[in-house]
């Protein structure tokens, strides 16, 4: 990326003497005319259009389930009872039938609730042949769904369904909960009583249809979902090719976002449970908030790169986006340890806030004249509105409907069309730029060539310097500045062979920070990173010769190659290094600083604390080089380090064979 930006910086600006000629000015004035009027009035008009679209979607979401679509409604009565304490038995519920709340809605949405809900469905399937109906609960994410058949108000447990039950136990193999309804020959009412409990959103869109209607609806639904996932996979494949071809990070972030969005939608629609992990109910519970968090993480990172929000040109927005990325990363990790209902609530709120934040950012940049921000608005606003609508549906603020359930799919499909338009517009801008270059070339080709030649020579010099710098950076650990493990692997065997030829010993130190996990747990990972950097500086300062190679081996572990050092010299250096680390007082602003709650081995005073290192030392003599591998030498140093830790830490141990 530095190389590309370097070439962009040296692009010559149009010379005023060349472009002052009237024919050239006339031709270029057509190209320089702004395609979009960047005025506050224009921006507010765009914002008004998007707000109207949002309100229209909400209106459709609230009116879609109004009866009158021509279909026969076989549900005679739909009512529910909330069991706040989750203590009622089915017999108690039946005896309290008069306490049920009757509703005319066919899609119940109780949002996130810890209560148990009892739903009573009474059907009057008149004029229907036996076993010709299907009762469908269209929300596929209910933890526990017990189905009772009522005959003369006597309940009988018929099915035990839900996400916590293996998919194979369903009477109809469908991504939602579909029940066959046995119709009485005399046309008597058919009663079902559902006990619903879930840590996620509790939604019950109830639909009764004939077998033929169910098959046709399922076919159409599979066709729509297949078409949608086909679009996602096609876009993913296209952007993967662009990512490999251009090696631009923005395509990589977009591909990662598309992957997790596809997985989220596949899980959200219940298809993942049906086809991928039918028996893994625990992962099915975690997959939706995890995939949602990861999708929004990469969406935020994509937005940051696409809008060119760097620490240099937009430090405030850069750190704000870094904070949002960290928030979604934390939510993704918390999925595996926190309560699921809490995580779903936090993810839904975070998605809504992040969507509004990203739209606001793009409007702000558009006001400043950024064309990329305008393209982003066209391509992503509808999708973000869809995400917000789905989040409000999950929180129970809007009812379950086709619009709210598939708002993300609808928004992402529209996004693909708008992105295609953005690509076409990009092609037009490249064509206009080509005309501009040709016009400039006609006005002064020789002058331009000479000027570009000089600039190209300067750019090549800078490019070579940048390559040298990149080669050096590839050998260094980005956090500590020490050599990295890759460089260690390159020089280790070479140094062993060199010491063997010179008949000199080669010493190897393996250093580990004691109780480092306690530092991270009690003082935070930022303080832990600072401790690693400070210890790395001490390790580097302790190296007495230029040929010594200090390496960050991984995590809080370091390795040092000491060519020509004997047992005594290596132990002396290790002991000096250990004492230097022990004498350093680290600063901390941790919430537990100044208390005695930190693990043993850490001396705490106010906001300052100390730590120590354990060091394992081994030495390879010239005669041993051909008899053992470099891996064996590392194992010896590791054994010595292990012995140092076992004997109490904060000490140096020399490897003793046998």
C-alpha positions, -999 to 999 in steps of 0.1 A, spaced: 0 0 0 29 24 7 42 18 -28 9 25 -44 4 57 -24 40 67 -33 31 66 -70 -1 85 -64 18 113 -47 40 119 -77 12 122 -102 19 155 -120 -7 183 -118 -18 199 -150 5 227 -160 -12 260 -162 8 271 -192 -2 240 -211 -39 241 -203 -44 278 -208 -50 274 -245 -88 279 -253 -94 246 -271 -80 225 -243 -98 246 -217 -131 241 -235 -126 203 -237 -115 199 -201 -142 222 -187 -168 196 -196 -149 169 -177 -142 192 -147 -179 200 -142 -191 184 -109 -214 154 -114 -231 159 -81 -239 193 -64 -224 190 -29 -248 213 -11 -265 209 22 -299 211 4 -289 181 -18 -277 161 12 -309 167 32 -329 157 2 -311 124 1 -315 119 38 -352 126 35 -356 100 8 -339 74 29 -360 83 59 -391 79 38 -379 45 26 -373 35 62 -408 47 74 -423 29 44 -407 -3 53 -419 0 89 -454 7 76 -453 -24 54 -440 -44 84 -470 -33 105 -497 -37 79 -485 -68 60 -503 -93 82 -537 -76 81 -563 -102 70 -580 -99 37 -555 -115 13 -580 -140 0 -567 -170 19 -589 -190 43 -581 -184 79 -585 -218 97 -576 -203 131 -608 -197 151 -591 -184 182 -555 -175 191 -547 -166 227 -517 -166 250 -508 -166 287 -476 -154 302 -461 -175 330 -436 -151 346 -422 -175 371 -422 -205 347 -440 -226 374 -473 -235 358 -480 -271 348 -500 -279 317 -530 -289 338 -529 -256 356 -528 -237 323 -558 -256 309 -578 -248 341 -570 -211 336 -583 -209 300 -604 -178 309 -571 -159 318 -557 -163 283 -554 -131 263 -571 -134 230 -556 -116 199 -565 -111 163 -528 -110 153 -514 -141 136 -478 -132 144 -470 -129 181 -438 -112 191 -428 -111 228 -392 -99 222 -365 -110 246 -382 -124 277 -374 -148 305 -411 -157 309 -427 -189 296 -455 -183 272 -485 -206 267 -502 -202 233 -536 -217 226 -545 -223 190 -581 -233 182 -588 -243 146 -621 -249 127 -609 -268 96 -644 -272 81 -646 -288 46 -611 -302 48 -601 -338 42 -585 -358 70 -548 -350 76 -548 -322 50 -536 -293 71 -502 -280 82 -497 -257 112 -465 -237 109 -446 -216 135 -425 -196 112 -397 -185 136 -370 -211 136 -352 -200 168 -372 -211 198 -352 -230 225 -380 -251 239 -413 -257 222 -436 -283 238 -467 -292 217 -498 -305 235 -529 -318 217 -562 -310 235 -590 -334 233 -620 -325 255 -596 -301 273 -573 -330 283 -537 -322 273 -515 -348 258 -478 -341 250 -474 -347 213 -440 -332 203 -410 -318 221 -393 -294 197 -370 -265 197 -334 -255 191 -323 -275 222 -336 -307 206 -320 -325 177 -334 -316 143 -342 -352 136 -371 -352 161 -392 -329 141 -423 -344 125 -418 -325 93 -382 -318 81 -384 -281 77 -363 -252 88 -393 -239 108 -416 -258 131 -443 -275 110 -469 -298 125 -493 -321 107 -529 -314 118 -553 -343 120 -588 -330 111 -618 -346 129 -643 -362 104 -672 -343 120 -655 -309 116 -649 -305 154 -624 -278 165 -587 -288 168 -569 -274 197 -531 -271 202 -514 -258 233 -478 -246 230 -453 -241 258 -426 -217 246 -394 -207 264 -363 -192 249 -333 -171 259 -335 -154 225 -363 -135 209 -397 -152 214 -417 -149 181 -446 -171 170 -459 -163 135 -487 -189 133 -499 -200 99 -523 -228 89 -525 -240 53 -535 -270 33 -509 -295 22 -509 -281 -13 -505 -245 -1 -477 -256 22 -458 -274 -6 -462 -244 -30 -452 -219 -4 -422 -240 6 -411 -243 -30 -414 -205 -36 -395 -198 -4 -367 -222 -13 -365 -206 -47 -362 -171 -32 -336 -182 -7 -316 -201 -33 -316 -170 -55 -305 -148 -27 -276 -171 -16 -266 -175 -52 -262 -137 -54 -241 -137 -22 -219 -165 -34 -215 -150 -68 -205 -116 -53 -181 -134 -29 -164 -153 -58 -161 -121 -78 -145 -102 -50 -122 -130 -41 -108 -129 -76 -104 -92 -72 -87 -96 -38 -62 -121 -52 -56 -101 -83 -52 -67 -68 -41 -76 -33 -61 -46 -20 -71 -50 16 -106 -34 9 -116 -65 -11 -103 -89 16 -124 -71 42 -154 -72 19 -150 -109 13 -147 -116 50 -179 -96 56 -197 -114 28 -187 -148 43 -199 -140 77 -231 -123 64 -238 -155 44 -232 -177 75 -254 -154 96 -282 -155 71 -279 -192 67 -281 -197 105 -308 -171 109 -330 -187 84 -327 -221 101 -310 -237 71 -277 -242 89 -294 -262 116 -312 -282 90 -282 -290 67 -250 -284 87 -253 -291 124 -285 -309 131 -273 -324 164 -250 -296 176 -277 -276 194 -252 -257 216 -233 -243 186 -267 -235 169 -275 -213 199 -242 -194 196 -238 -192 159 -263 -163 152 -248 -137 176 -213 -148 167 -217 -146 130 -236 -113 133 -208 -98 154 -181 -110 130 -201 -97 100 -204 -63 115 -168 -63 126 -156 -68 90 -183 -45 77 -170 -17 100 -134 -24 89 -144 -24 53 -161 10 58 -130 24 74 -107 14 46 -132 22 18 -137 57 32 -100 61 37 -103 69 74 -67 67 85 -50 79 116 -33 107 96 -61 123 77 -90 116 101 -77 107 136 -110 112 154 -130 90 131 -102 65 128 -102 58 165 -140 58 167 -140 31 140 -113 12 159 -135 13 190 -165 0 170 -143 -28 156 -131 -37 191 -167 -36 204 -178 -62 178 -147 -83 185 -155 -83 222 -192 -93 215 -180 -122 193 -158 -135 221 -184 -129 247 -208 -151 228 -190 -182 242 -191 -171 278 -220 -147 285 -257 -153 288 -272 -157 253 -302 -134 259 -278 -106 271 -255 -111 241 -285 -110 216 -297 -77 232 -262 -62 231 -256 -73 195 -290 -59 184 -283 -26 201 -247 -24 188 -258 -32 152 -284 -4 153 -260 22 168 -231 11 144 -254 14 114 -265 49 123 -229 59 130 -216 46 97 -243 64 77 -236 96 96 -199 93 89 -205 88 52 -229 119 51 -202 139 69 -175 129 44 -199 136 15 -204 171 28 -166 175 25 -167 164 -11 -156 128 -9 -170 108 -39 -163 75 -22 -186 86 6 -214 92 -20 -209 58 -35 -210 42 0 -243 60 8 -259 46 -24 -246 11 -19 -250 6 19 -277 28 33 -305 5 23 -286 -25 37 -280 -7 70 -317 2 72 -325 -34 67 -302 -44 95 -317 -18 118 -352 -30 109 -342 -66 117 -327 -55 150 -359 -37 160 -378 -68 151 -355 -89 173 -361 -65 202 -398 -68 197 -403 -32 186 -420 -41 153 -440 -72 146 -429 -103 127 -435 -101 89 -419 -109 56 -404 -74 55 -389 -75 90 -378 -112 88 -361 -108 54 -351 -71 57 -314 -79 57 -317 -101 26 -338 -74 8 -313 -47 18 -283 -67 7 -298 -76 -26 -305 -39 -33 -269 -32 -22 -256 -55 -49 -275 -35 -76 -262 -2 -62 -226 -15 -60 -230 -25 -97 -240 10 -105 -210 23 -85 -187 0 -106 -202 14 -138 -197 49 -126 -161 41 -118 -157 29 -154 -171 62 -167 -148 82 -145 -118 62 -157 -129 69 -193 -132 106 -186 -97 105 -170 -84 88 -202 -99 117 -223 -83 142 -199 -49 125 -203 -52 125 -241 -61 163 -241 -32 171 -220 -9 150 -242 -20 170 -273 -12 203 -256 24 195 -247 36 159 -251 73 166 -251 72 187 -219 50 162 -202 73 133 -211 104 151 -198 87 161 -166 73 125 -160 107 110 -167 123 131 -140 95 123 -115 97 86 -124 134 85 -117 127 101 -83 99 77 -77 120 47 -85 146 59 -59 119 62 -33 105 29 -43 138 11 -38 141 28 -4 106 17 5 114 -19 -6 145 -19 16 124 -6 45 98 -33 40 124 -60 39 137 -48 72 102 -45 87 95 -81 77 123 -93 100 110 -74 130 82 -79 155 58 -50 151 51 -45 188 86 -49 204 109 -41 175 130 -72 182 137 -98 156 107 -120 149 105 -158 147 108 -158 110 142 -141 111 152 -165 139 144 -195 116 165 -180 89 197 -173 109 196 -201 135 211 -229 114 235 -205 96 248 -194 130 252 -230 142 272 -239 111 293 -207 115 302 -214 151 311 -250 142 335 -238 115 351 -213 139 352 -240 167 332 -217 191 303 -226 213 268 -213 207 246 -204 237 208 -201 236 187 -184 262 149 -189 265 132 -161 286 97 -161 299 79 -134 318 66 -148 351 29 -146 360 21 -128 328 -14 -141 327 -21 -124 361 -8 -91 346 -33 -94 317 -62 -105 340 -57 -79 367 -43 -49 348 -55 -54 313 -40 -64 280 -27 -29 272 -6 -30 304 5 -65 295 16 -53 261 36 -25 277 53 -50 300 63 -71 270 77 -41 252 97 -30 283 111 -64 289 120 -66 252 139 -34 256 158 -48 285 166 -80 266 179 -60 237 200 -37 260 215 -68 277 230 -81 245 268 -73 248 279 -81 213 267 -71 179 263 -107 167 239 -115 195 203 -120 182 174 -111 205 141 -125 193 105 -123 204 96 -160 201 59 -157 208 36 -141 234 56 -132 265 85 -155 255 119 -144 241 149 -162 227 185 -149 224 213 -164 204 247 -158 219 275 -168 195 308 -176 211 295 -175 247 305 -203 271 284 -217 299 298 -191 324 293 -161 301 258 -171 291 248 -176 327 263 -143 337 244 -125 310 212 -143 319 216 -134 356 222 -97 347 192 -97 325 170 -113 353 182 -87 378 175 -58 354 139 -70 349 134 -75 386 146 -39 393 121 -22 370 89 -7 384 60 -8 359 32 17 360 -4 8 359 -38 25 361 -57 -8 366 -89 -8 387 -72 -33 410 -40 -13 414 -32 -6 450 -49 -37 463 -36 -70 473 -57 -90 449 -29 -96 424 -14 -131 420 17 -142 439 49 -132 423 39 -96 416 50 -69 440 25 -40 440 28 -6 455 1 20 445 -1 21 408 34 5 404 43 -31 403 73 -54 395 76 -87 378 104 -111 370 116 -135 343 126 -171 343 155 -181 320 166 -214 306 202 -216 292 218 -242 270 251 -243 252 261 -262 220 297 -271 215 313 -273 180 316 -311 182 278 -314 189 266 -296 158 266 -326 135 251 -349 162 220 -329 170 195 -307 152 186 -271 160 153 -283 173 171 -303 199 189 -272 211 156 -254 215 141 -283 234 171 -282 258 166 -245 264 129 -251 269 135 -279 294 159 -256 313 132 -228 313 106 -253 326 130 -263 354 134 -226 363 97 -222 366 92 -255 385 119 -244 411 101 -212 419 106 -188 389 127 -156 389 159 -176 383 183 -188 357 188 -226 350 215 -242 329 205 -273 310 220 -304 324 219 -335 301 206 -368 316 
